[in-house]
């Protein structure tokens, strides 16, 4: 079979104006970036406000493995399949960071015959939104250090500053640095660091904002640290928020591309799913849900991570209610969770054990799937399981998943072959999703915002992760007291933890039991509108592997990009 990039480059691509017209977007609302991508003006929302909402589908997954479960492939393939069965469908997904593109993961435009095209543009810069985020973020960082150097009129405590600089490349040597060296003219020396751009609060704000006015207000609320007497210092205090908004005025507009089967795909924002909420933008969904009969969006990592945050944070700010959840799983991932084989980062996987039929391990690993079904049903959603199919899967293994999923309350569990066959390979999945989405919805949040910080943390830990309780380290206790005093206790909670386990410990696979969640610190993203407790050590700047994906990326003699996937 052809590689992902070969499939994408061989595909027939339509002018983006035709794609926009097919879903009812007038050309006056398009800001073209060449022939095959465009931004959508937010003024369209005014024209669409009286139209009914389409069905809203969130695609999530079991606890992922480093092998990749095909969540984006399934999201795109399901959208293609829904269009094939006559449902006008729009896909809404995140824009990938250049860090993973050139690092471990590679591109994020889907794969096989379920991709977004042009996939090179999708994975490389697109329309510059991530760069705008980085510029706005670093402008604030420069304002902070200049303010400290020029008299510190706001009485900022330099040791309280939480605002690092950002760059959209995985560069581990920048995690911890000292700035201001070289004498008085170069500022005051202090310890700081770099995060990857998609971990910036500015990116989280872009994903959660609902208008240019709202964007300006949220950027002004960013807290960069405290005064010496414990009062929060904001971007508004530093008189930087207005200039940051100017840098973001075009980035707020969603991007439109197309799938291999010429369905519309909105690509907008890309917040980290570990630190932030891991979902594409609210404004993209608000436009899509008025234009399409179905909107298929995707949450980062498993149903304990991006999907929980989709429900409790994104839907809370957007006012949109999902109609169904799709949980992606694979035989081989459940086999790993069930102890059929191990995956050690940096070492080759035992392919023989991975491919060997092992119904017992799959059944054991279904405990993880069952917990994810339980999580989505906590929000009142019907659930459909997509079994992303691989060549070595056996009928017995697939049937075991179907039986366990249905017994756990899933509406259906369907084999998906969208990687191999595109929309045709997802027809049965599409029918199952339509049937589930037509059921009456009883969606609700897991907690009210009025609850104390600890109560909100503990219901997530116990109900979503399955922990017995929570242990608060002294720094976390201090932060809870501080944020309650500062008035941030009514914000939703965005847990920052590993995606490789339901727990805080990446080594605890499947469905861990009998453990407590340690909260070592809590930080405020006041502009984005959430508090994020830190569960274990969380890195906001990845590093490149010994053999990065970027090794394979090049330009051939004809000027065509090769090696991107």
C-alpha positions, 0 to 999 in steps of 0.5 A: 500500500502507498504511504500516507503522503503518497496517497495524499499527493495522488488525490484529486483536490478541489478548490476550497471555495467549492468545499465551502460552497458545498456546506453553505459558506458564502465566498464573502466569508472566506479569506483564501490562503491559496486555492486549497485552504482558507479562513472563515470570517466570524461574521458568519455566526450572525447569519447562522444564529437562527439555524438549528444545530446539527448532531454533535459527536465526540471521538475519544479513545481507550488509554492510548499506547505508543503504537497509536490507536487511530483516533484521528483516522477514525474521526476523519473516516467516520465523517467520510462515511457519514457523508457517504450515507447522506448525512451532511457532515463537517469534521472539526479537529486540532492543528498539530504542533511542529514538535511532534511532526518532527519528533516522535509522532509525525503528522496528525492529518489522519492516515491511509484513505482517511486523511485531511488534504493538503496534508503537507499544509495541515502539518506544516504551518497551515495559516500561521496560527501557532506562530501567532500564538507564539508571538503573542505569548513571547511578547508578554514574556518580554513585557514581564522582563522589561517591567522587572528591569525598569523599576518593577512598579507593579511590585512583581515577585520574580520568584512567583513568575510562571510565564515561560517563553515558547517555541514550537519545536521539541527542544529539551535543552530549553526546559530550564534556562537563565535569562538576563546574563551579560550585564545590566543592559540585558535585564535582571538575571533569573531562572525561567524556561521554554514550553512548546507553543501548544502548551501556552495558555494563549493557545488554550484561550484561542481554543476556548474563546467565542469572539474577538471581544471575548479573546481580548478579555481572556488575554487580559486575565492571564496571570503571570505571577504575584506581587510580593504581597500575594496579589495576582499580576495580569497581562492587563496590569502589564498593559500587554493584552491589547497588543497580544489581541492584535497579534491574534486577530486573524488566528481566531478565524477557523481554517477550512480544508478538505478530506480525501473524499472532499468533505469539509474539515475545520482545523483550528487551535491545538492545545496540549491534552496533558496540560490544557484541555486538548480540543479544537476550537469552540468557534469552529464547532459553533460554525460547523454545528449550524452548517452541518447535519453532523459535526464530528470532533475529536478529543485528545488522548483517552476518555479520561483526558480530552473527553472529560475536559471536552464535557466539563470545560469546552461544552461549559464555555460553548453552550453546545451539548454532545449527542454521542461519544465514539470510543476508539480501540484496537485489538493490539492495544487491549492486548497490551493492557491485558498483559499480552505484551509490553511496550518499553519506550526506546525499545522495539516492540515484541511484534510476534507477541503483539500479533499472536492471537490472545483472546484472554489478554484482550478480554483482560484489557477490556477492563480499560475499555469498560472504564472509558464507556463508564466515563462517557455514560457519567455525562449521559451520553450514548456510546459507540465503540469503533474497533480500528481494524488491523490485519492480524486481528482475529474474529474471536478477539473482535467478538470478545471486544463486542461482547464486553463493550455491549455488556458495559453499556455501549450501544454498539461495537463496530469494526472500522476499516477507514484507514484501508477503505476510507468512508466505505470502510466506516459505513457500519460505524456511521449507521451505528453513530446515527442510531446512537445520536438519535436517542434522547440526550441527557447530557450533564456536567460532572460537577457544578462550578460552585463546588470547592476546588478539592471537591471538583478534583476529587470527583474527577479522581474518583469517578473518572480515574477510579482512584480511592482518593486524593493526597495533597502535597503542601504546595498544592494545599498552599495554592488551593488557599491562594486561589480561593482567596484570589477568587479563582475557586469557581473555575472548572478543573483541568487535570494535568496528568499522563495520558498513558494510564487512567492513573497518575502513573504511566506504568499502571496499565489497564484499569488500576485500582486501590491507589490514590492520586497525588496532587503536587501543585495547582496552577491557574490559567485564569485567561483560559478559564480553568485551574490545572492540578499537576499529577506527577511530573508533567513536561511542557517541553518535549524532547526529540528521540534519538531518531526523530521523524524529521530525519525522513522529511526532505524535498525531492528533485521535483520540489515535492515534500517526501517522508512526511506522515 
